Amino acid sequence: ALDPEDAEAYRTRAAAYVALRRFGAALDDCDLAVSLGKKDAEALRLRGLAKEGLRDLKGAVADLSRAVRLADDPARAYFDRSRVYEQLGMPHEARADRHRRR
């Protein structure tokens, strides 16, 4: 069992769930990680990926945008957000994010 106060443990398990395409489980763990560490850019990025997998694209953009603002190196969050923007039919925003990640 995970330590209920260990945001990193929830974030790590969420990353595994995203890789396994178990997006509902990933979302649950990301929610816990974010609640424990409000400025956790990686947990927000992973939650954005989980929401993308669950087809909550607007929610994904919101989380990925927060991750971009909080991350020391936001390149991955920009890349992920560009992909979601494409799915939303927002090519200009997607292109801008692809250029920002470099």
Backbone bond lengths (Angstrom), bond angles and torsions (degrees), N, CA, C in turn:
res aa  C-N    CA-C-N  psi(-1)  N-CA   C-N-CA  omega(-1)  CA-C   N-CA-C  phi
1 A - - - 1.461 - - 1.527 109.48 -
2 L 1.305 114.54 147.42 1.459 119.89 179.67 1.521 110.67 -82.05
3 D 1.335 114.91 147.04 1.459 120.87 171.87 1.526 107.14 -64.72
4 P 1.326 118.87 122.27 1.467 120.67 -175.49 1.532 114.11 -65.17
5 E 1.326 117.46 -9.25 1.472 120.71 179.48 1.526 112.27 -107.38
6 D 1.328 118.55 5.76 1.467 122.68 -173.88 1.530 110.74 -100.18
7 A 1.338 116.13 91.07 1.463 121.19 -178.52 1.525 111.25 -59.79
8 E 1.324 117.46 -37.19 1.463 120.65 -178.78 1.526 111.51 -62.86
9 A 1.326 117.02 -38.45 1.465 120.25 179.16 1.528 110.66 -64.23
10 Y 1.335 116.97 -43.16 1.461 119.88 178.17 1.531 110.76 -65.11
11 R 1.330 116.06 -40.74 1.461 120.67 179.60 1.528 110.83 -63.65
12 T 1.319 116.90 -42.39 1.465 121.23 179.71 1.521 110.79 -64.14
13 R 1.323 116.61 -44.27 1.461 119.38 178.86 1.525 110.54 -66.91
14 A 1.329 117.19 -36.70 1.468 120.40 177.40 1.526 110.68 -61.20
15 A 1.329 117.07 -39.78 1.469 120.26 178.20 1.526 110.28 -61.10
16 A 1.324 116.45 -40.29 1.471 120.03 177.62 1.524 110.21 -65.50
17 Y 1.322 117.19 -42.62 1.460 120.52 179.00 1.537 111.13 -62.18
18 V 1.333 117.09 -41.25 1.465 119.74 177.82 1.529 109.21 -61.06
19 A 1.327 117.30 -45.23 1.463 120.88 179.65 1.527 111.29 -60.70
20 L 1.323 116.76 -33.14 1.467 121.89 178.80 1.535 112.83 -86.14
21 R 1.339 115.56 -0.08 1.467 122.37 -179.11 1.536 112.27 64.12
22 R 1.326 116.14 28.82 1.468 122.50 174.92 1.531 106.89 -96.99
23 F 1.320 114.39 72.45 1.454 120.57 -168.41 1.524 113.69 -68.16
24 G 1.313 118.48 -33.95 1.465 120.15 177.53 1.512 111.72 -63.88
25 A 1.331 116.42 -44.82 1.471 120.48 177.79 1.524 110.40 -65.38
26 A 1.329 116.72 -39.35 1.470 120.38 178.35 1.523 110.27 -62.26
27 L 1.324 116.33 -42.87 1.462 120.45 179.77 1.526 111.18 -60.84
28 D 1.318 116.86 -43.24 1.470 120.41 178.65 1.523 111.20 -59.61
29 D 1.348 116.76 -46.49 1.464 119.63 -179.48 1.526 111.69 -67.62
30 C 1.325 117.24 -37.48 1.465 119.76 177.74 1.520 111.17 -65.21
31 D 1.324 116.72 -40.08 1.467 119.55 177.29 1.528 110.36 -58.21
32 L 1.320 116.14 -43.05 1.470 119.76 178.41 1.524 111.06 -65.75
33 A 1.329 117.27 -44.99 1.469 120.70 -179.49 1.522 111.08 -61.81
34 V 1.327 116.82 -42.91 1.464 120.38 179.86 1.523 110.49 -66.21
35 S 1.329 117.43 -38.36 1.460 119.72 -179.78 1.530 111.51 -66.16
36 L 1.333 116.67 -28.15 1.464 120.93 179.93 1.526 112.42 -86.03
37 G 1.313 117.57 -30.87 1.464 122.16 -177.98 1.510 109.79 -135.80
38 K 1.299 117.22 84.47 1.463 123.04 -170.33 1.530 113.75 -54.47
39 K 1.306 117.57 -29.08 1.466 120.44 -177.12 1.520 111.23 -103.09
40 D 1.303 116.97 35.56 1.459 123.50 -176.80 1.525 109.25 -91.15
41 A 1.327 116.07 92.02 1.463 121.28 -175.89 1.523 111.84 -60.90
42 E 1.320 117.92 -39.04 1.470 119.69 -178.03 1.526 111.42 -69.59
43 A 1.324 117.96 -38.52 1.467 119.99 176.32 1.523 110.13 -63.78
44 L 1.319 117.41 -38.22 1.464 120.93 177.05 1.523 111.19 -66.47
45 R 1.330 116.90 -40.82 1.462 120.41 178.13 1.525 110.39 -62.36
46 L 1.330 116.05 -45.53 1.461 119.75 179.05 1.525 111.46 -64.69
47 R 1.326 116.91 -38.15 1.457 119.58 177.48 1.529 110.23 -64.58
48 G 1.329 116.08 -36.46 1.457 119.62 174.54 1.520 111.69 -61.73
49 L 1.331 117.10 -41.13 1.464 120.79 177.85 1.528 110.81 -65.48
50 A 1.327 116.38 -40.54 1.467 119.99 177.98 1.527 110.34 -62.75
51 K 1.323 116.68 -44.13 1.465 119.91 178.90 1.524 110.86 -64.92
52 E 1.321 117.06 -37.62 1.456 119.80 175.42 1.533 109.74 -59.41
53 G 1.324 116.41 -45.99 1.461 120.84 179.47 1.515 112.71 -62.57
54 L 1.322 116.64 -29.78 1.467 122.00 177.91 1.533 111.75 -89.25
55 R 1.322 116.45 3.86 1.471 124.46 178.31 1.533 113.71 68.67
56 D 1.332 116.91 22.90 1.467 121.65 170.79 1.526 106.19 -93.06
57 L 1.339 115.52 75.73 1.457 120.22 -171.17 1.527 112.55 -69.48
58 K 1.312 118.10 -37.14 1.467 119.76 178.07 1.527 110.52 -67.37
59 G 1.320 116.91 -39.11 1.460 120.34 175.19 1.519 111.26 -64.59
60 A 1.329 116.23 -37.21 1.468 120.70 177.96 1.524 110.28 -62.69
61 V 1.334 116.85 -45.29 1.470 119.95 179.09 1.520 110.59 -61.23
62 A 1.328 117.39 -41.05 1.469 120.28 -179.73 1.528 110.90 -60.97
63 D 1.336 117.20 -46.71 1.472 119.81 -179.88 1.518 111.38 -68.54
64 L 1.321 117.36 -41.42 1.464 119.88 -179.73 1.527 110.49 -66.56
65 S 1.320 117.56 -33.20 1.466 120.61 176.93 1.522 110.96 -66.47
66 R 1.320 116.68 -40.55 1.479 119.62 175.45 1.522 110.27 -64.57
67 A 1.325 117.28 -39.55 1.463 120.85 178.84 1.527 110.63 -63.13
68 V 1.330 117.35 -40.77 1.462 121.23 177.78 1.520 109.96 -58.41
69 R 1.329 116.51 -45.50 1.472 120.50 -177.82 1.525 112.91 -66.92
70 L 1.338 117.46 -33.06 1.465 120.63 -173.37 1.529 114.13 -93.88
71 A 1.306 117.87 -22.29 1.470 120.80 -172.52 1.523 111.57 -72.60
72 D 1.330 114.95 141.49 1.465 120.10 172.47 1.523 110.32 -65.73
73 D 1.325 115.91 -38.91 1.464 122.72 176.69 1.531 107.16 -128.73
74 P 1.332 117.27 96.32 1.462 120.19 -172.16 1.530 115.37 -84.28
75 A 1.328 119.26 12.79 1.467 121.35 -173.67 1.529 112.36 -55.71
76 R 1.323 117.32 -45.91 1.476 119.61 -178.52 1.523 111.33 -65.89
77 A 1.324 116.58 -40.01 1.463 120.02 179.19 1.526 110.87 -65.55
78 Y 1.342 117.43 -40.26 1.464 120.04 174.86 1.523 110.76 -60.45
79 F 1.325 116.91 -45.07 1.460 121.11 -179.61 1.526 110.60 -60.22
80 D 1.333 115.83 -48.39 1.462 120.03 -179.50 1.524 111.31 -62.92
81 R 1.327 116.18 -41.96 1.465 118.97 -179.75 1.529 110.95 -66.40
82 S 1.335 117.31 -34.67 1.467 119.41 178.36 1.527 110.75 -61.78
83 R 1.321 116.12 -39.21 1.472 120.64 179.01 1.536 110.75 -64.32
84 V 1.330 116.81 -40.79 1.463 120.62 179.81 1.530 110.03 -68.96
85 Y 1.335 116.75 -40.79 1.462 119.21 176.29 1.529 111.05 -57.64
86 E 1.324 116.89 -40.44 1.472 120.24 177.29 1.533 110.21 -58.88
87 Q 1.322 116.05 -44.69 1.470 120.08 -179.58 1.526 112.11 -64.45
88 L 1.320 116.08 -28.53 1.463 121.04 178.87 1.532 111.92 -84.13
89 G 1.334 117.20 -0.87 1.462 120.04 -178.45 1.509 112.76 74.58
90 M 1.334 116.68 34.72 1.462 122.83 -179.15 1.536 109.10 -118.41
91 P 1.338 117.05 71.20 1.465 119.69 -172.61 1.527 114.31 -65.92
92 H 1.318 118.10 -31.53 1.465 119.92 -179.34 1.533 110.71 -66.61
93 E 1.327 116.23 -44.34 1.460 120.57 177.82 1.523 110.57 -64.97
94 A 1.323 116.44 -40.04 1.469 120.68 178.86 1.523 110.29 -61.64
95 R 1.322 116.48 -45.79 1.463 120.78 -179.80 1.530 110.75 -62.71
96 A 1.323 116.58 -41.93 1.470 120.34 179.71 1.526 110.46 -61.40
97 D 1.327 117.22 -42.50 1.468 119.95 179.20 1.520 111.87 -66.90
98 R 1.322 117.25 -36.97 1.469 119.07 178.02 1.522 110.54 -62.61
99 H 1.319 117.67 -36.13 1.464 120.70 178.93 1.525 111.87 -74.50
100 R 1.321 117.12 -32.73 1.468 120.44 -179.82 1.526 112.57 -69.60
101 R 1.305 116.98 -28.96 1.475 119.98 -174.41 1.515 112.43 -74.32
102 R 1.289 118.67 -8.49 1.470 120.21 -177.63 1.492 112.02 -83.86
